Amino acid sequence: MNKNLVEKSSFSQPNKVYISYNQIHETIRTAVEKSDLIKTFQPTLLLAISAGGFLPTRILRNIIKHYGGKTLPIQTIGICLYDDDNVDVDFDMRQIRKTQWLTYDKNNQLAVNLQGQNILIVDEVDDTRTTLSYVVNELKHDIDQQRQEKTTEEWTEPKIGIFVVHNKGKEKRAQLPDEIMKNAYFVGKEVGQEWIVYPWDAINIEEHTRLAENIIS
């Protein structure tokens, strides 16, 4: 890693690493090519986690279309971690809640049928793994419920996979099922414990890009 991309904090906070849109796009494209994600997982549905997963999902869909020939549907879910900013609350006491989720109501034309789907969950970073674990567990619960409702029809079990732009090399506070970690966990880049600053969090995008790409003015 270029040392000029890292900003030191004066308060013993993690170093900041700025990432540009171009770098993210290339990271995702390279990951799809090297992992052979299209052939090995064959995604049929992209599930973007709000809000960091929005742009990576859109980029990923375009790249999958280029190499796989299919435009995949995108669904969005929202997750909020209670007390995320309260350092006095023990991590295990924090609660996660949904702010947006899939609808399964058969009377709703937007209802999602999970049967036979290869669902690829997309987020910007796998940090503590708490959010990803929660989403997978909730999806598994929904799959179980839909399976039970299929009383007269054959059931094709869905598959769940994960794509993250960055995976932080740190101890995780939650776990993912073995079948995902072994066969359906896709990472753009492995990184350290630096504080990653994404372009969608920037106020001055030109300054952000300059820092990310080490442009000397």
N, C-alpha and C positions, 0 to 999 in steps of 0.2 A: 504494500500500500504506500502510495506517495505520501511522505510526511507532510507535504504542503497542503494536503486535503484535510488534515486534522487540525481542529482548533482546540487549543488548550483552555481549560476553564480554571479560573482563579479560586474556585470554591471546592476543589477536589471532586467535581462532577465528572462523569464520563466524557472522554474526548468526543467532539462533534465531527461527524463525517458527512459532508454534503454530497448528495447524489442528484444528478441532472436527469431530465426527461430522456435525453439521448442515451445515457448510461443505462437507465432502467429498460428502455426498449431493447437495447442490445443484449442486456442480461437475460431478458425473457426469451428473445429469439434464439440465443445460443443455448439456453437451457432446453428449449423444445427440440432443437436439433440434436443435441448430445444425448438427451435422455430417451429419445424416441418415444416421447409421451403419447403421441397420437396412436402409434401401433400397440404399445404395451397396455395403455389404459383405455384407449378409445372413448374419450369423454363424449357424453351426449347432452350434458347440462352443466353450465358454469354457474357457480354460486358465489357471488361477490359479497364479502363481509364489509359492511359500511364502517368507516368511509375510506379506509386505506386500501381496500381491495377494488375500488371502483375503476381507476385508470389501469392498473395491472390487468384486470379482467378484460377490459376493452382491447388492450394491446394483445393480450393472449388470444382472444377470439379471432382477431385479424390474422395473427400468425398461424393459428390452427387452420383457418380457412385457406390460407396460401398453400400450406403443405398437405392438408388433408382434404381440401375441396368442399368442406361443409361449414356453413354458418351456424354456430351453436347458439341456442337461446341462453339468455342471461337472466337469472333471478337474483334478487338482492335481499339480504337479511341484515338486521341491525342488532348489535349487542352493546350493553352498557355494564361496566363494572362498578358496582356501588363502592363508595369510599376509596376510589382509585387515587384521589389526591390527598387522602388523610393518612399521614405516616404513622399516626398513633393507633390505627386499627390493624390488628394482626391480619396477615394475608389470608389465613384460613377462615377468618370470620367475615371476609368480604363476600358479597353475593353478586351473582351475575343475573341480569334480567334482559329479556328481549325487548327491543324497541320496534322491530319490524321482523316479520317472519313470513314463510310460505303459507298460502291458503290452500286448503284441501276440500273445501265445501263444494260438493258436486253441483250445487245450484249456481255456483260462481263460474263464469266463463274463464276466469283467470286461475282456476284450480290447477294444482300441479299433481300429476300422477307419478309417483316415485317408482312404480313397478318397472323393472328392467333398465332403469336409468344408470348411467355411469356418471355420478355426480362429482364434479371437481370443485372443491372449495378453494377460493382464491383470497389471499390476503397479502399485505405488503411485507410483513415480518413475522416470523415465529420467535417470539421473545421468551416469555415464561411458559408458553404453550397452553395457558389457561383458557383463552378464548377459543382456540382451535378444538381443544378437548371438549369444551362445553357444546360447541356447535355439532361435533360428531355425535356426542351422546344424545342430543336432542333430535338429530336426524334419525339415529337408530331407533329412538322411541317412536317417531312418526312412521318409520318403515314398518315396525312391528304392528302398529295400529292399522296401517293399510293392509298388511298381510292378513290380519285377523278378519278384516271386512271382506276379503275375497273368499266367499264361502262356496261359490259354484265355478269360479274360473281358475285356470292354472296360474300359478304365481312365479314370476321370474325375479329372483332376488337382485336388488340394486347393488351397485358397488360405490364405495365412497373413496375419493382420493383428495389429496391436498397439493396445492401449488402455492409456494411463497417466494417472493422476490429474494428475500434474505432470511437466513436462519442464523440466529445468534448462538455462538458456541459457549453456552452457559448451562448450568444446572436448571432443569425444567421443574416447574411446580405442579405440572400435570402431565399425564401420559396419553399417548394415542394407541389404539389397538395395533397389535403386531402385524395384522394383515395390511394395514395402511403403511406402517413404517418399512415393511419389507418390499412391498410391491407397488405402492401408490402414493409415495411421498416424494414430491418433486421440488427441488430448490434451485433458484437462480444462482445464488452465491452463498457460500458459507462465510460468515463474518465473525469478528470478535464481539466484545461487549461495548463497543463504541455507541454513542448516541447518534443514530442515523437521522439526518434531516432530509426529508423527502421534498421534492419540488412543489407538491400540492400543499405543503405547509408554509411555503415562502410568501412573504409580503412583497419583497423586491426580487422578482424572478431573474432579472439580469445580474444582480449581485450574487444571488444564489448560484446561478450557472457559472459565473466567474470563479467562485470558490470551489465548485464541484469539479470543474475542468482545469483548474489551476492556471487560469488566464491572468497574465500579469498586465495590468493597465499602465 
